[in-house]
Amino acid sequence: MAWITCGRAIVIAFLSYTVYIFYMLYLLYYPEQCVPTSHNDRCLTPLLKEDTKLSLQIYTSVESRKQPIRKLSLLYKEENFQYNKAFATSVNVTLPSTVVKNGSLFAHIVIYPYLEIRDHYSVAYSITPLTRYIIPKANTQHLLSSRAQSTTQSRPKSHWKRTINIKFVTEQFAFTRNQFPAEIYSLLRLTNNGHYLPFLHVSDISQTVRQLEAINVNSTLKLLHIDYQPISVGSLKFWVTMEESMKQMRKLGFSDADIDKVKDIFSRNNLKMLLLTFVISILHILLDFLAFKNDVNFWKGRKTTAGLSPTAVIWHSVSYSIIFLYLLDEDASYLIIVPLGISTIIEIWKLTKLFKVTVERNRGHWLPSIKFGKHSKKEQESDSYDLEAIKYLSYFLYPLVIIGAVYCLIYNSYKSWYSWVLHSLVNGIYAFGFLFMLPQLFINYKLKSVAHLPWRAFMYKAFNTFIDDVFAFIITMPTSHRLAVFRDDIVFLVYLYQRWLYPVDKTRVNEFGVSYEEKEKLHSD
């Protein structure tokens, strides 16, 4: 057996690419400084010194271009600006009539030399929108009521951004003139003496659609949170690079809703949390791939389904399909949707192996015929245990699902009847779907064995489930899906208990007609 297999080659390539990404992030976050020499002047040094005194002024205007001070409305000021200390504050903003009538409003953030507030004398100047145009979310309605009808607006409306994130570079960093970073070149401003002015950047990467507030005629007073952070040059390069990546995603056809799912990861503005999310995401993708690969290999080479629960396989294919449609309807994160979509395809493919489906072409007919194979005695024995377990579960499972669906129909609002059916099915799956994993436990108990299970794929899925526990607090997903993640942990622990309780019988013949002891004997010979 060759040491390098296709699966191992893919894993090695994936891990190598991951190491490369970490290396590039390290170079991005920790750039190399220029070392000044007495022979040449190849370094760009900052104008800002450690003892420099500055003043901060924040204005509002309906204009998106630089304006004289007299045309701006003062919103917030710090005469003795302590720029080395982070702070957060809130101010009330009175919206002009043009903004209330679906207009735009902009914040002009200006940093001046201490108490020298005048036009064309700023140290740093940045303009950022305080509003954003989006199409309002579709309204919901009580489906049993004929009075309320959902109205979907296709015209974008102005929405209020509740927070502005101001980032100011305070690091005393010297750049090499002919090697200035391309990521922040657009922010570079030079003085006549050859120094560069401090970098002021307003980050929009943590602004998501959920945080926006609709502007209407009755809301002329809005609350604005100002979050200021002093950062390093490496941090500035990182945030600017991430924002450019979002713009590239939009050019590639990603919608604002898709991009906001990625932005939601950055909403905490914590680089350590971002790094943790990145590591967990990579580990999750790797384990998903290994689980898919081993699951497919197990079913591809399996000749019998003895010991496996047909109900569990059928239920998985149906439930995965329903949950996949539900997550699409809820605009969940693609970190959840994509792996689940692949799992759905695999679960549907398993049905063809379960029912031993074969496709044959008949002469004289252009349509192929589909035939189903017969089950052996051992498979019929497993099927009888499976039906027995399902009979006990059905006594209280189906009534609970129906009661839950009727309750939601009476007391909750939905976009459409399709949305209600989808939510009712998914709530039933999340609340009671794990019960369909119990017939497999029952079959294991009756057979006093777990040798028929795909344990390698199972363990990858188990590890991924515990990773999902961490994901549940980091990325965007519906609450019911978040609770279901913790529910699966209990079932996996029971499977592990059965693995310990029923040790592998080395004399048992597997589905290929070979026992472990015979296999070892052949290798020794």
Secondary structure, 3 states (H helix, E strand, C coil): CCCCCHHHHHHHHHHHHHHHHHHHHHHHHCCCCCCCCCCCCCEECECCCCCCCEEEEEEEECCCCCCCHHHCEEEEEEEEECCCCCEEEEEEEECCHHHHCCCCCEEEEEEEECCCCCCCCCCEEEEEECEEEECCCCCCECCCCCCCCCCCCCCCEEEECCEEEEEEECCCCCEEHHHCCHHHHHHCCECCCCCECCCEEEECCCCCHHHCEECCCCCCEEEEEEEEEEECHHHHHHHHHHHHHHHHHHHCCCCHHHHHHHHHHHCCCCHHHHHHHHHHHHHHHHHHHHHHHHHHHHHHCCCCCCCCCHHHHHHHHHHHHHHHHHHHHCCCCHHHHHHHHHHHHHHHHHHHHHCCEEEECCCCCCCCEEEECCCCHHHHHHHHHHHHHHHHHHHHHHHHHHHHHHHHHHHCCECCHHHHHHHHHHHHHHHHHHHHHHHHHHHHHHHCCCCCCCHHHHHHHHHHHHHHHHHCCCCCCCHHHHHHHHHHHHHHHHHHHHHHHCCCCCCCECCCCCEHHHHHHHHHC
